[in-house]
């Protein structure tokens, strides 16, 4: 049940954004233990000066194609699972839309099951009738 906010510079084509979204989803499903029908993403495109990042801090050099993924997950994953996800995500994004691994940053946060309401005013993951898991 992750929700991912994707931040990047404004100006990419709809095809680029779709490939970005698809690559993320593929990595979440195949390496982060997410069901295929669990896809919630928000893409934020920023004007010049609105996405500020250090080009060499713990990696890089980063280019203007820098992308930040903020993944909010409903349960913790092991360090091994996270590491595999990071590796697979950059592989997927290198294939399409062609993002260099140095331009990919990921931050993962976790929540409690009762922090999610998918619809109907229910704590969807714990209330009866809401798809408790």
N, C-alpha and C positions, 0 to 999 in steps of 0.2 A: 504493500500500500504506500509506496513512496510518492511524494509530491516533489517534483524537481523544478527549481527556478533556474533558468538558463540565461545568463547575461553575456552579451556580446555587443560589439560596435554596430551601429545602424548601417544598413546598406547592402545586406546580403539578399540574394534572390529567394523567392518562395521555394525553389528547388533545393537550394542550399539549406534553408531552414528545415525542410522536410527530411533531408538526409541527416542533418544534425539530430533531429528528433528521433528518427528511425534508428540511428546508430546508438544513441543513448538507450532507447527501449530494448534493443537487441542485447546490449551489455547487461542491463538490469535483469532481463529474463534469463540469460544464459550464465551469468556469473554472480548475481546478487540474490538469487532465489525469489524472483518476483513472478507472479502468474502472468501469462501472456495478455490477459484482458484487463490488467491493472496498469492503466496508462494515464497519468496526470502530470502535465508539464505546462509551465508558463515560460514563454520566451520573451525576455526583455531586451529590446534593442536600444542602445544608448547613443546619444549625440556625442560629438567630440568633447572631451573633458568631463563626461559623466561616468565613465568607467575608468577608474584610476588604479593602476597596478605597477608594481616595481618590475622592471624588465629582467632582473637577474636574481632576485631573492629566491633562494632554495630551488634553483632551476634556471631554465631559460637558455639562451635569450628568448624572451617573449616578443611577439610581433603584434601588429594591429589586428591579427586574427585571434587574439587571446579570447578564450571562452571560460567562464566560471559556471560550474554546476553546483548548486546548493541542493543536496538531496536530504529531504526530511523523511525518515523511515519510521515505520511503526514498531519495529523491534530491532534490538541490537544484532549486529553480525560479528563474526569472529574477525580477528585481524587478518587471518588467511583469506577469508572471503572478501574482505575489503580490498586487500592487495590484488587478488585475482580480478576483481571488478575494475580497479584502476588500470591494470595492464590491458584488459580486454577492451575497455572503453576507448583507450587511445588507439588500439588496433582498428576497431570499428570506425572511428572517426578519421583515421588516416586513409582508409579505403574510400569512404564517402562521408562527408564532402571534401576530404583532402586536408584535414587539419593536422599540423605538426604536433607531435606529443608534447613538445615544450610549451605549446599554447593552450594546454588543457589543465585547468585547476579544478579540484573536486573537494567539497566540504560535506561531510555526512553528519547529520544530527538525528537523534532518535527521540521517540515520544512514547507515551503510554497508550494503551488501547482506547481508553476513554477520552483521548484528545482528538478523536476523529468522529465527525458526523458527515457521512457521505450524502445523506438525503433524509427528508421526512422529520427532521428534528430529533433524530435518534442518535445515541452513541453507538454508531453502526457496528462496531466490532465487538460489543458486549451485550447489547440489548436483544431480547427475543425478537425474532422477525427481521432483524437487521443483518443477518449473515454472520452471526457470531462464529469466531474461528478459534 
